[in-house]
Amino acid sequence: MKKIFSKLNILRALLMIAATAIVLALVPRADHQSYTYELNQPWKYPLLTADFDTPILRDSTSARQIKDSIEANFMPFAKVVPDVEANNIDLFSRHIAAVVSPTDRALLTNLLKEAYDKGIVSADLHAYIVNGNNTKYREMKSSDKGEPDVAQTYEGLELLTQKTAFDRIDSLYALATDKQRHQLPSEVARALSAAIVPDIVLDSVTDRKFRDQEYLAATGAIGVIKKGQRIVDRGEIITPQIFTNLNTYQEMLNSRQNSDTSHTYYYIGQGLYILLCWTMLYIFLALYRKRFFSNLRQMTFLVSFITVFVAIATLVLEYNPTSIYVIPFAAIPVIVMVFFDSRTAMFALLISVTLMALIATYQFQFIVMELAAGLAATFSINHLSKRSQLLRTAGITLIVYILTYGTLCLATDGNLSLFSPRMLLMFLCNSIILSFAYILILIIEKLFGFTSMVTLVELSDINHPLLRRLAEEAPGTFQHVMQVSTLAAEGARAIGANVQLVRTGALYHDIGKMESPVFFTENQHGVNPHAGLDPETSARKIISHVTDGLVLASKAKLPQVIKDFIAEHHGKGITKYFYNTAVNESNGQPVDRSKFQYPGPNPQSKETAILMMADCVEAASRSLKDYSKENIDNLIDKIIDSQIADGLLKESPLSFADVETIKDTFKKRLATIYHTRIAYPEIKK
């Protein structure tokens, strides 16, 4: 129980919760999947089925056509306005009494009555009759027996308008008087115009009621998509009918998901999804990368790096759904691989893409393209040691993006008609940003104290101030570290360890000898300063090169991984030469072993363990008088087996198989270095 609630586990849990909260806070608040689709374009999402019964409405074009047809063929409803005829005839008769003779008055009154008998129609009703395909109109008639009202149909073209009624009366009056065109007196004409009022007008209430009933054929549902039935499938062209169905479904989905409960459940679901992604990363690290999982600094970087990338991509996605392809997700595995390894890098890419798939617009396209580009970037860089490698990776990533995008267009659309030049521009911007990842690597190194492969390559330059000083002040030691660097690098390569790290660490592991170079045999020229010292003092001088080396490394601001090589290359071993001398000179008195022991610690990594073996083997090989294969093999076996027996390698992750492989590599390498050379013959006089 104490182990579960250890400080490290609590900090890791808090880190996961914080990352989940940040991503969840940035995820757009929506209660359903947001779809982007266009008319006559293919559906780019997976199969969409209805979550509830959805009515099938006519598409806008069909509905408009049906409405236009209804408008053209609809028989309007009219009604007769009571008392219009009687009131206006009486008023007209009284107005003209003082202007015309009684005979003309009776004639004009009769002509007006005949006009009303034919029916005088209003302008709006006349427009419906004239402009439509149907010249008839309807009038609702009440039933005397309590039955529903009945619509009776009449011919609309027989009705008179105000103008035609006036012209008709004027013409008939002229014919009845003197058979020739006779102009009505002006006062009679004004009275007649005022008396001709439409008595048949549009029955707007009844007309709208019946029109709406007929409009239902256009606006009403023509079917139902049952719950669980298909609405549209991937690659299917969005026809006007499908477009209408999608709009209807989205509107109903919005209206159904406005309750607080649905918001809460959706929010919880998103949080669990994000938490699941982080949990998968934690499980991977705990099972397969324990050294990273147990390092809080590395865990903090990995989780923070992914979170920042997802946050930036989310903000860009809010601006424009397709602009997400400007974000170089391929930089995630590239940078993670620099500080971790390739498997961790690919898993980090997978988690990042999975997190973004929660809100990406075209999820299938996004996942395939980003995984393809990210994996291509990972495979193109085995060990990042030069900035030019990033340029090559950026070019490869650009090509993979274009090829993958074109492939998806063919797979979903069947052609390249939707191959967008704008997407090509975004891919190009993506690759350009990726090529500047070198700057981000330097920033991460400073923030988290990591050491990249690029830094190791720079440190391995023999023109580095510390190495130049070592070559000048302790030339024998410099030659020794060069040989050890080559030998250790071969051993690291043989077992798949970090070759560049071993090579660089080996160059600096003995820099402490610069403080007292003459006390080390490789720098002595006939005079041995140990001759006048007791074994304990000599041992202290030899051991001090470790602590002196750490001081020099700190002053030169060397990375911690290089300091580890300085501290661990002797582990907690003893200076056997001086310890054995002290024992032999003690006359049976006990000797304090700790005074002859290096401070350690023992090697904690494969790389520092390889250096320990290579350092002892290279130094001891110089004492051989016969460089036969048998002598070299015996020497290597004796030294490394002695280190194992002393427990110096038990804290390193090396396996017995690794140790045997390293032995064989050292044997082959030393046999090549010390191979017998043939003597050149001299010319005889």
Beta strands, then each sheet from edge to edge (+ up, - down):
strand 1: 48-49
strand 2: 54-56
strand 3: 77-80
strand 4: 136-141
strand 5: 150-155
strand 6: 200-202
strand 7: 223-225
strand 8: 230-232
sheet 1: 1+ 8-
sheet 2: 2+ 7-
sheet 3: 5+ 4- 3- 6+
end
